[in-house]
Amino acid sequence: MSRSVLISGASIAGPALAYWLNRHGFRVTVVERAAELRSGGYKIDLRGVTVEVAERMGIMDRVRELSTDMRDETFVDRDDRPLLTMPADFFAGRHGHDDEIMRGDLSQILYDLTKDDVDYIFDDSITELVDDADGVKVSFEKSPARRFDLVVGADGLHSNVRKLAFGPEPDFVHEMGYYAAICGTPNHLGLDRSERLYVEPGRTTNVYSTSRMAGAKALFLFSSEKLTYDHRDVATQKKIVADTFAGVGWRVPQLLESMWTAPDFYFDSLSQVRMDSWSRGRVVLLGDAGYCPSLASGQGTGLALVGAYVLAGELAAAGGDHVAGFAGYEREMRPYVEKNQKLGSQAVKQMVARSNAAIRMQLLMLRVMPKLPGSAAIMRKVMQPIHDAANGITLKDY
Ligand SMILES: Cc1cc2nc3c(=O)[nH]c(=O)nc-3n(C[C@H](O)[C@H](O)[C@H](O)COP(=O)(O)OP(=O)(O)OC[C@H]3O[C@@H](n4cnc5c(N)ncnc54)[C@H](O)[C@@H]3O)c2cc1C
C-alpha cells in the first residue's frame, strides 16, 4: 500500500495532483526548485474535459472570475493597420463552457487550494532517487534525505525526475523547430481584452491585454534550426530573441526594448515529450514531464489537470498498489495524450508562416471562410479536431 508521495514541481500538474492525492488519503509533499510559486506565462485555455476536472475540483467559479475575458484578435500590418479581426473564442477554438486564464493565476488557485493540507518545500530539488522494493530513498540539494512510497515528476518539459529515473532529455524530448518567448510589456497600444498579431516570414509577434492586466503580454514565436543554450541563462535567451527579431517591423523594436527589463520572461522550444512508458518502478511522470504536447497545442495545461485527476484516481482505485495504479493511468491517459499531441504538430505550422505568400494565403482564407456558403459548417469542421482532442477522454468517477 503506497501512502506517502513526493511530487517534484509546483506549477500546474504538481499542485493539481497534490489536491487529488490528498483527497484520496495520501500524504503528499511537493518540492519546487523555485524559491516561491512561479508567476508569469501566457494565457492558457481550459477546454472540454479540463473544465469538467476543474469543476470537480471546485475551482471553476474562481477560474471564471479571473477569466481573461478576451474579445478579439486582430492581424495588423507593419503600420498597425488592421487586416482582419476575429472573435477570440473562434481564434482559440473555445466552445460553450471553455474558458481562458493566465497560467500564473491558475497555478496560484491550485496552490491556495492545497497549501494547508500539503507540505510544500520551495527552493530545493531532488539529486538522487534510489528505488528499492519497499520505497524510494530521495536525496535533495538542501533538505535531508527521506523515504517516500512513490515519487512523481511534475517538473515540466526539462524534468529533473525524468532525467534521474529514465535517462537523458534528448531520448524523450522532440523539438519541433520553433521557439517561443513570452514576457510582460507596457500596454502602449491601449489594448483592452484584445490581441494584435503581426506576422513576417518565420517570425510571429502577438501582444494582448486582458480584463485584469495592468500592462500587456508579448509573445515572440519563431522557427529556427536547433538552438543550444542553458535553460537557466535568461540573458542569453533574451539575446537570441533580440537577434532573431532584429529588423522586424510594426512595434517589435519597442517590444524588444521592454523585453530586456521584463522580470517575467519565459523562453522555451516548442517540443513534445514522447515516451513508451510514464513509469519506472515507483517513479511516475505527469504533465509536461511525461507527455508535453507543446505550446502550439494549447492543451498542455489540460493534459496536466486531467492527468492529475486520472493518476490519483487510478492509484486510489488500486488501493495504493502502484503497479496497478500506474497501469490504469497509462491505459486511461495514453489515447487522450496522443490525440492532443497530434493537434500540436498540426497547429504549429499555422502559427508561424514561412513566406510572404503563405501569410497572404492564410489571411485570405480567414477572410473568405466566414463569407462562403455553408460557412458555419466549414468553421465547425475547422474547429472539430480541437474539440475532439479536448474531449478525447471520458472521466471515470473514482
Ligand atoms: C513560469 C512558467 C511560465 C510558463 N508559461 C507558459 C506559456 O506562456 N505558455 C505555455 O503554453 N506554457 C507555459 N508554461 C508551461 C505550462 O505551464 C505547461 O505546459 C502546462 O501547464 C503543464 O504544466 P506542468 O505543471 O506539467 O509543467 P510546468 O508548468 O512546466 O511546471 C514545472 C514546474 O516544475 C518546476 N521544476 C523544474 N525543475 C525542477 C526541479 N529540479 N525540482 C523541483 N521543481 C522543478 C518548475 O519550476 C515548474 O514550477 C509555463 C511554465 C512556467 C513554469
The ligand as a MOL file (V3000), in Angstrom:
LIG
                    3D

  0  0  0     0  0            999 V3000
M  V30 BEGIN CTAB
M  V30 COUNTS 53 58 0 0 0
M  V30 BEGIN ATOM
M  V30 1 C 6.8770 30.2720 -15.3090 0
M  V30 2 C 6.2020 29.4340 -16.3720 0
M  V30 3 C 5.6170 30.0840 -17.4680 0
M  V30 4 C 5.0150 29.3200 -18.4460 0
M  V30 5 N 4.4330 29.9730 -19.4890 0
M  V30 6 C 3.8130 29.2850 -20.4360 0
M  V30 7 C 3.1780 29.9260 -21.5100 0
M  V30 8 O 3.2010 31.1390 -21.5790 0
M  V30 9 N 2.5710 29.2030 -22.4530 0
M  V30 10 C 2.5200 27.8400 -22.3770 0
M  V30 11 O 1.9430 27.2040 -23.2450 0
M  V30 12 N 3.1010 27.1880 -21.3710 0
M  V30 13 C 3.7440 27.8700 -20.3980 0
M  V30 14 N 4.3340 27.2010 -19.3810 0
M  V30 15 C 4.2250 25.7450 -19.3460 0
M  V30 16 C 2.8390 25.3160 -18.9000 0
M  V30 17 O 2.6370 25.7270 -17.5660 0
M  V30 18 C 2.7800 23.8160 -19.0450 0
M  V30 19 O 2.9020 23.4730 -20.4080 0
M  V30 20 C 1.4830 23.1650 -18.6120 0
M  V30 21 O 0.6980 23.9500 -17.8040 0
M  V30 22 C 1.8010 21.8330 -17.9140 0
M  V30 23 O 2.2360 22.1150 -16.6030 0
M  V30 24 P 3.2700 21.2610 -15.7870 0
M  V30 25 O 2.9220 21.5470 -14.3600 0
M  V30 26 O 3.2890 19.8640 -16.2750 0
M  V30 27 O 4.7120 21.8480 -16.1500 0
M  V30 28 P 5.3190 23.3070 -15.9050 0
M  V30 29 O 4.2700 24.3240 -15.9160 0
M  V30 30 O 6.4370 23.4680 -16.8350 0
M  V30 31 O 5.8800 23.2420 -14.4080 0
M  V30 32 C 7.0040 22.5550 -13.9870 0
M  V30 33 C 7.3600 23.0240 -12.5840 0
M  V30 34 O 8.4630 22.2310 -12.1180 0
M  V30 35 C 9.4220 23.0850 -11.5530 0
M  V30 36 N 10.7210 22.4390 -11.6310 0
M  V30 37 C 11.5540 22.3540 -12.6840 0
M  V30 38 N 12.6650 21.6890 -12.3510 0
M  V30 39 C 12.5310 21.3330 -11.0470 0
M  V30 40 C 13.3470 20.6340 -10.1390 0
M  V30 41 N 14.5610 20.2000 -10.4780 0
M  V30 42 N 12.8980 20.4350 -8.8790 0
M  V30 43 C 11.6790 20.9200 -8.4920 0
M  V30 44 N 10.8750 21.5990 -9.3160 0
M  V30 45 C 11.2950 21.8000 -10.5860 0
M  V30 46 C 9.3140 24.3550 -12.3690 0
M  V30 47 O 9.8840 25.4580 -11.6660 0
M  V30 48 C 7.8170 24.4710 -12.5220 0
M  V30 49 O 7.2270 25.1170 -11.4260 0
M  V30 50 C 4.9700 27.9020 -18.3620 0
M  V30 51 C 5.5530 27.2600 -17.2670 0
M  V30 52 C 6.1700 28.0080 -16.2640 0
M  V30 53 C 6.7840 27.2950 -15.0800 0
M  V30 END ATOM
M  V30 BEGIN BOND
M  V30 1 1 1 2
M  V30 2 1 2 3
M  V30 3 2 2 52
M  V30 4 2 3 4
M  V30 5 1 4 5
M  V30 6 1 4 50
M  V30 7 2 5 6
M  V30 8 1 6 7
M  V30 9 1 6 13
M  V30 10 2 7 8
M  V30 11 1 7 9
M  V30 12 1 9 10
M  V30 13 2 10 11
M  V30 14 1 10 12
M  V30 15 2 12 13
M  V30 16 1 13 14
M  V30 17 1 14 15
M  V30 18 1 14 50
M  V30 19 1 15 16
M  V30 20 1 16 17
M  V30 21 1 16 18
M  V30 22 1 18 19
M  V30 23 1 18 20
M  V30 24 1 20 21
M  V30 25 1 20 22
M  V30 26 1 22 23
M  V30 27 1 23 24
M  V30 28 2 24 25
M  V30 29 1 24 26
M  V30 30 1 24 27
M  V30 31 1 27 28
M  V30 32 2 28 29
M  V30 33 1 28 30
M  V30 34 1 28 31
M  V30 35 1 31 32
M  V30 36 1 32 33
M  V30 37 1 33 34
M  V30 38 1 33 48
M  V30 39 1 34 35
M  V30 40 1 35 36
M  V30 41 1 35 46
M  V30 42 1 36 37
M  V30 43 1 36 45
M  V30 44 2 37 38
M  V30 45 1 38 39
M  V30 46 1 39 40
M  V30 47 2 39 45
M  V30 48 1 40 41
M  V30 49 2 40 42
M  V30 50 1 42 43
M  V30 51 2 43 44
M  V30 52 1 44 45
M  V30 53 1 46 47
M  V30 54 1 46 48
M  V30 55 1 48 49
M  V30 56 2 50 51
M  V30 57 1 51 52
M  V30 58 1 52 53
M  V30 END BOND
M  V30 END CTAB
M  END
